[in-house]
Amino acid sequence: MTRDDQSRWDRRHADSHGATTPSSFLQKIFDSDHWTIPPGKALDVATGKGRNALFLATRGFQVTAIDISAVGLEEGRKRARENSLLIAWQQADLDNLELAAAAYDLIVNINYLHRSLIPQIKSAIRPGGHVIFETYLIDQQGAGHPKNPDYLLNHNELLNHFREFRVLLYREGKFDDSAEPSFRAGIFARKMG
């Protein structure tokens, strides 16, 4: 991302962009009786105002929340202080991010797609750790924002990216469990090893 990207996201977050409640896909996984994700070190990629980072921190995770927007991160810091939650907030250009190998027990990536970052995400998860990844499908072009194919998954693409992981939950299609119905793909998977 460039300084223009940072300015654009700062403006969007200053204009009250983004939800304040955690991702419904993330909540569904944590509310399920089928899985238990023990607290540990978590990374929230493209955190924005930190809605998912805050959710994880309330569940006992040591969270690092990364985003390019200083405005979004400051809003997240404010909400964390109001709720007495400790989160490590990090401003970073996600196009040039370097993640340490086997550093996290859980990585969450919601509403963000940077394909060249996926191998790093996979490497940064410890064996036995989990990934929760959900973003828009190519079908979203005909339904609304975003429209740029660079930010849209092809059918089964997300599943293919994590084929060496044990897939615990996968969904793809049109869902109305967020603020606006949208075409999405989501995966919850455990790194083997």
Residue pairs with C-beta under 8 A, 6 or more apart in sequence:
1 68
1 93
1 94
1 95
5 68
6 68
6 69
6 70
6 93
9 48
9 67
9 68
9 69
9 71
9 72
10 69
10 70
10 71
10 72
11 71
12 18
12 69
13 48
13 49
13 69
13 71
13 72
13 75
14 71
17 48
18 48
18 49
18 51
18 72
19 51
19 178
19 179
20 49
20 51
20 79
21 51
22 51
22 52
22 54
22 55
23 51
23 52
23 108
23 110
23 111
23 134
23 178
24 177
24 178
25 110
25 132
25 134
25 171
25 177
25 184
25 186
26 52
26 55
26 108
26 110
26 132
26 134
27 55
28 177
29 35
29 37
29 132
29 169
29 188
30 37
30 55
30 59
34 168
35 168
35 188
37 106
37 130
38 105
39 59
39 60
39 61
39 62
39 105
40 61
40 62
40 104
40 105
40 106
40 129
41 61
41 62
41 64
41 103
41 104
41 105
41 106
42 53
42 56
42 61
42 62
42 63
42 64
42 104
42 105
42 106
42 107
42 108
43 63
43 64
43 65
43 66
43 99
43 103
43 104
43 106
43 107
43 108
43 124
44 50
44 52
44 53
44 56
44 63
44 64
44 65
44 66
44 108
45 66
45 94
45 107
45 108
45 109
45 112
45 117
45 121
46 66
46 67
46 94
46 109
46 110
46 111
46 112
47 53
47 65
47 66
47 67
47 72
47 73
47 76
47 89
48 67
48 69
48 72
48 76
49 72
49 73
49 75
49 76
49 79
50 65
50 72
50 73
50 75
50 76
50 77
50 79
50 80
50 87
50 89
52 108
52 110
53 63
53 65
53 76
53 80
53 87
54 76
54 79
54 80
54 83
54 85
54 87
56 63
56 106
56 108
57 63
57 80
57 85
57 86
57 87
58 83
58 85
61 105
61 106
62 86
62 88
63 87
63 88
64 87
64 88
64 90
64 104
65 73
65 76
65 87
65 88
65 89
65 90
66 90
66 91
66 92
66 94
66 97
67 73
67 90
67 91
67 92
67 94
68 91
68 92
68 93
68 94
69 91
70 91
73 89
73 90
73 91
76 87
76 89
77 87
77 89
80 86
80 87
80 89
94 112
94 114
94 117
95 114
95 116
97 117
97 120
98 120
99 120
99 121
99 123
99 124
100 124
101 123
101 124
102 123
102 124
102 125
102 126
102 127
103 124
103 126
104 124
104 125
104 126
104 129
105 125
105 126
105 128
105 129
105 130
106 125
106 129
106 130
106 131
106 132
107 121
107 124
107 125
107 129
107 130
107 131
107 132
107 133
108 131
108 132
108 133
109 121
109 131
109 132
109 133
109 134
109 135
110 132
110 133
110 134
110 135
111 134
111 135
111 136
112 135
113 135
113 136
113 150
113 151
113 152
113 153
118 161
121 131
121 133
122 131
122 161
122 162
122 164
122 165
122 191
125 131
125 191
126 191
127 191
127 192
127 193
128 190
128 191
128 193
129 190
129 191
130 168
130 188
130 189
130 190
130 191
131 162
131 165
131 187
131 188
131 189
131 191
132 186
132 187
132 188
133 158
133 162
133 186
133 187
134 184
134 185
134 186
134 187
135 151
135 152
135 153
135 158
135 184
135 185
136 146
136 151
136 152
136 153
136 182
136 183
136 184
136 185
137 152
137 153
137 154
137 155
137 172
137 173
137 183
137 184
137 185
138 149
138 152
138 153
138 154
138 155
138 183
139 174
139 183
140 146
140 147
140 152
140 182
140 183
140 184
141 147
141 149
141 152
143 174
143 181
143 182
143 183
144 180
144 182
146 152
153 185
155 172
155 185
156 172
157 185
158 170
158 172
158 185
158 186
158 187
159 167
159 170
159 172
159 185
159 187
162 187
162 189
164 192
165 189
165 190
165 191
165 192
166 189
166 190
166 191
166 192
167 187
167 188
167 189
168 188
168 189
168 190
169 186
169 187
169 188
170 185
170 186
170 187
170 188
171 184
171 185
171 186
172 184
172 185
172 186
173 183
173 184
174 181
174 182
174 183
174 184
175 181
175 182
175 183
175 184
